[in-house]
Amino acid sequence: MLRNFEFVMTYILLPTISVFGVVGNVMSMLVLLKHGLHKCSNILIFALAVADLLYLVGTNNIALQIYTSGPSLGFFYPERVAEFLFVMYHFEIAMESVGKVVSLILPSCITFERLLAVFFPLHFSRILTPLRIWVTVGVLYVFGVSAYVQYQLRFRLVYEVDPSTNRSVGMIADSEIISQHAQYYVIFRQAYIFIYGPFPVGFSLVGCLLIGFKIRFHEKKRKTLMNVKNTFSASGSSMKRTTRTLLTVCIVYTIIGLFNFVALVYIKYCDCVQVNTSMVVELIRKLGLSVNSSCNFIIYVGLNRNFRDTYREIFCRCARR
């Protein structure tokens, strides 16, 4: 029963969601490029789509699946092939690490951008500029790369004879650096989990509540005014659509991000957790992150008319050709 669950999650459900998410994120990037990356919100959404794309490709680690699908753990291939698979394993781990860290922090930046747009609309363009947003995005990606360093330092490939099969096999083993400084590695890893875990999720949660209250207050205030339709500008309508779209993205992220952190704490610190339970929780956690990285395109198309119209313009025209 448990092996069937693991097989369905690893080889059917997660890859299916990932393929859908990869296609959706590529479409989102094309639509945003069509709109232009001169608006702060477009830059943030584009950067989030890139991060989600990296995570979805990296989390389906083909080299790792090859490593775990044999008679026992290992690369049961000639040494050159094993070395290639190990490099491939690291490359996909890098994509997953960078994508996960950026996609779990960037929504808090989107929340901050919307907070400024809603609460300080007159000063928004002076506080946040496209250049500052690009710099912020660049810093986040550098931080994501630094998160991958822990994997680069942790593992090494050892080619030896497997006594259970009496065959030469490439084994992924802990490096000497980790063996000698295990306590520092644990601190390093836990610090990263907290940085991209509770802090951005908590900020997004509080920010979404504040934005929601502010929007509700303005809607009630607007209903008390006369000739609402005549006084409501097109720019205000566009801003409202953008805020609603990004707010939905952040709400979905907050729910899944909170579950992700709780699951990590549950697996790491609960002594009562059995191996089977830990594996189930880990697979569900990965499923949640994959859904989080795949559903934004649906939100954009469903809630933003400009995005939907541009999508039809691009892809319907391509379909006619």
C-alpha positions in Angstrom: 0.0 0.0 0.0 2.7 2.4 1.0 4.9 1.5 -2.0 1.9 2.1 -4.3 1.4 5.5 -2.7 5.0 6.4 -3.2 5.0 5.2 -6.8 1.9 7.2 -7.7 3.2 10.3 -6.0 6.7 10.1 -7.4 6.2 8.8 -10.9 2.6 10.0 -11.8 1.1 12.8 -9.7 4.2 15.0 -9.2 5.5 14.8 -12.8 2.0 15.5 -14.1 1.5 18.6 -12.0 5.1 19.7 -12.9 4.5 19.4 -16.6 1.3 21.4 -16.3 3.2 24.0 -14.2 6.2 24.2 -16.5 3.9 24.9 -19.5 1.9 27.4 -17.4 5.0 29.3 -16.2 6.4 29.5 -19.7 3.1 30.9 -20.9 3.1 33.4 -18.1 6.6 34.5 -19.0 5.7 35.0 -22.6 2.6 37.1 -21.7 4.6 39.2 -19.3 7.3 39.8 -21.9 4.5 40.9 -24.2 3.3 43.4 -21.6 6.8 44.6 -20.9 8.9 44.4 -17.7 8.7 48.1 -16.9 6.2 47.7 -14.0 7.3 46.5 -10.6 4.5 44.0 -10.4 5.4 42.5 -13.8 9.0 42.1 -12.8 8.1 40.3 -9.6 5.6 38.0 -11.3 8.2 37.2 -14.1 10.9 36.4 -11.5 8.4 34.2 -9.6 7.5 32.3 -12.8 11.2 31.7 -13.4 11.7 30.4 -9.9 8.7 28.2 -10.1 9.9 26.8 -13.4 13.3 26.0 -11.9 11.8 24.2 -8.9 9.4 22.1 -11.0 12.1 20.9 -13.3 14.6 20.3 -10.5 12.2 18.6 -8.1 11.7 15.8 -10.6 15.3 14.8 -10.2 15.8 12.1 -12.9 19.3 11.3 -11.7 18.0 10.7 -8.2 15.2 8.5 -9.5 17.8 6.4 -11.3 19.9 6.3 -8.2 17.0 4.9 -6.1 15.4 2.6 -8.7 18.1 -0.1 -8.8 18.4 -3.3 -6.8 19.9 -1.1 -4.1 20.9 2.6 -3.9 23.6 3.6 -6.4 24.5 4.3 -10.0 25.0 0.8 -11.4 26.8 2.0 -14.5 30.4 2.4 -15.7 32.4 5.1 -13.8 32.1 7.7 -16.5 28.4 7.3 -16.7 28.1 7.4 -12.9 30.1 10.7 -12.8 27.8 12.2 -15.5 24.7 11.2 -13.5 26.2 12.7 -10.4 26.8 16.0 -12.2 23.2 15.8 -13.5 22.0 15.1 -9.9 23.8 18.2 -8.7 22.5 20.4 -11.5 18.9 19.4 -10.8 19.4 19.9 -7.1 20.7 23.4 -7.8 17.6 24.2 -9.9 15.3 22.8 -7.1 17.2 24.7 -4.4 17.3 28.1 -6.1 13.8 27.8 -7.3 12.4 26.7 -4.0 14.2 29.4 -1.9 13.2 32.2 -4.4 9.6 31.1 -4.8 9.1 30.9 -1.0 10.6 34.4 -0.4 9.4 36.3 -3.4 5.7 36.4 -2.5 6.6 38.4 0.6 8.2 40.9 -1.7 5.0 41.0 -3.8 3.0 41.5 -0.6 5.3 44.4 0.4 4.9 45.9 -3.1 1.1 45.7 -2.9 1.2 47.2 0.7 3.0 50.2 -0.6 0.7 50.5 -3.7 -2.5 50.3 -1.5 -1.4 52.4 1.5 0.9 54.9 -0.2 -0.3 55.2 -3.8 1.0 58.8 -4.1 4.5 57.9 -3.1 4.6 54.4 -4.5 6.5 55.2 -7.8 9.2 57.1 -5.9 9.7 54.3 -3.3 9.8 51.4 -5.7 11.4 51.7 -9.1 12.0 48.9 -11.6 15.7 49.2 -11.0 15.3 48.6 -7.3 13.0 45.6 -8.0 15.6 44.1 -10.3 18.3 44.5 -7.7 16.1 42.8 -5.1 15.3 39.9 -7.4 19.0 39.5 -8.2 19.8 39.4 -4.4 17.2 36.8 -3.9 18.6 34.6 -6.7 22.1 34.9 -5.3 20.7 33.9 -1.9 19.1 30.9 -3.6 22.4 29.9 -5.1 24.0 30.1 -1.6 21.4 27.6 -0.4 22.6 25.1 -3.0 26.1 25.4 -1.7 25.2 23.2 1.3 24.4 20.3 -1.2 27.6 21.0 -3.2 29.7 20.8 0.0 27.8 17.9 1.5 28.0 15.1 -1.1 30.7 13.4 -3.1 30.7 10.4 -5.5 32.4 7.3 -4.4 32.8 4.5 -6.9 33.2 1.1 -5.2 32.0 -2.5 -5.2 28.5 -3.1 -3.7 28.8 -6.3 -1.5 25.1 -7.1 -1.9 25.2 -7.3 -5.7 29.0 -7.7 -6.2 28.9 -5.0 -8.8 30.7 -1.7 -9.2 28.5 1.2 -8.3 28.7 4.9 -7.8 27.5 5.9 -4.4 26.6 9.3 -3.1 28.4 9.7 0.2 28.9 12.5 2.8 32.0 14.6 2.0 34.9 15.0 4.5 33.9 18.6 5.2 30.5 17.6 6.4 32.0 14.7 8.4 34.4 17.1 10.2 32.0 20.0 10.7 28.6 18.3 11.0 27.4 20.7 13.7 28.0 23.8 11.6 26.1 22.2 8.7 23.1 21.5 10.9 23.0 25.2 12.0 23.5 26.4 8.4 20.6 24.3 7.1 18.2 25.2 10.0 19.0 28.9 9.5 18.0 28.6 5.8 14.8 26.8 6.7 13.7 29.5 9.0 14.7 32.3 6.6 12.6 31.0 3.8 10.0 29.4 6.1 8.1 31.2 8.9 9.4 34.8 8.3 8.2 35.4 4.7 5.0 33.3 5.4 4.2 35.4 8.5 4.9 38.6 6.7 2.7 37.6 3.8 -0.1 36.6 6.1 -0.1 39.9 8.0 0.3 41.8 4.7 -2.7 40.0 3.1 -4.9 40.8 6.1 -3.9 44.5 6.0 -4.5 44.7 2.3 -7.8 42.9 2.6 -9.0 45.3 5.4 -7.9 48.3 3.4 -9.7 47.2 0.2 -12.9 46.4 2.2 -12.7 49.8 3.9 -12.4 51.6 0.5 -15.3 49.5 -1.0 -17.6 50.5 1.9 -16.5 54.1 1.6 -17.0 54.1 -2.2 -20.6 52.8 -1.8 -21.5 55.9 0.2 -20.4 58.3 -2.5 -22.7 59.5 -5.3 -22.0 58.7 -9.0 -19.5 55.9 -8.2 -19.3 54.8 -11.8 -18.3 58.2 -13.0 -15.6 58.8 -10.5 -14.0 55.4 -10.7 -11.0 55.8 -13.1 -9.7 53.1 -15.4 -6.3 53.3 -13.7 -7.9 52.6 -10.4 -9.7 49.6 -11.9 -6.4 48.3 -13.3 -4.8 48.7 -9.9 -7.6 46.9 -8.2 -7.4 43.9 -10.6 -3.6 43.7 -10.1 -4.0 43.8 -6.3 -6.7 41.2 -6.4 -4.6 38.9 -8.6 -1.4 39.3 -6.5 -3.3 39.0 -3.3 -4.7 35.7 -4.4 -1.2 34.5 -5.3 0.1 35.5 -1.9 -2.9 33.8 0.0 -2.3 30.5 -1.8 1.5 30.8 -1.1 0.8 31.6 2.6 -1.4 28.5 3.0 1.1 26.1 1.3 4.1 27.8 2.8 2.7 27.4 6.3 2.1 23.7 5.7 5.6 23.3 4.2 7.2 24.7 7.4 5.0 22.7 9.7 5.8 19.5 7.8 9.5 20.2 8.0 9.3 20.8 11.7 7.2 17.7 12.1 9.7 15.5 10.3 12.8 17.1 11.9 11.8 17.4 15.6 9.1 14.9 16.4 10.7 11.8 17.9 7.4 9.9 17.5 7.5 10.2 13.7 8.0 6.8 12.1 9.9 6.3 8.9 6.8 5.6 6.9 4.9 8.5 8.3 7.9 10.8 7.6 8.0 9.7 4.0 4.2 10.3 3.5 4.5 13.8 5.0 7.5 14.6 2.8 5.7 13.5 -0.4 2.7 15.5 0.5 4.9 18.5 1.3 6.6 18.2 -2.1 3.1 17.9 -3.7 2.1 21.1 -2.0 5.2 23.0 -3.2 4.6 21.7 -6.8 1.0 22.9 -6.7 2.2 26.3 -5.4 4.6 26.6 -8.3 2.0 25.4 -10.8 -1.2 27.3 -10.0 -0.2 30.9 -10.5 -1.0 30.8 -14.2 -4.6 29.7 -13.5 -4.9 32.7 -11.1 -3.5 35.1 -13.6 -5.9 33.9 -16.4 -8.9 33.7 -14.1 -8.6 37.0 -12.3 -6.7 39.4 -14.6 -8.5 40.4 -17.8 -5.4 42.1 -19.3 -3.4 38.9 -18.8 -6.2 36.8 -20.2 -6.6 39.0 -23.3 -2.9 39.0 -24.0 -2.8 35.2 -23.6 -5.6 34.9 -26.2 -3.8 37.3 -28.5 -0.6 35.4 -28.4 -1.7 31.7 -28.4 -4.9 31.9 -30.4 -3.0 33.6 -33.2 -0.3 30.9 -33.0 -3.0 28.2 -33.1 -4.5 29.7 -36.3 -1.1 29.5 -38.0 
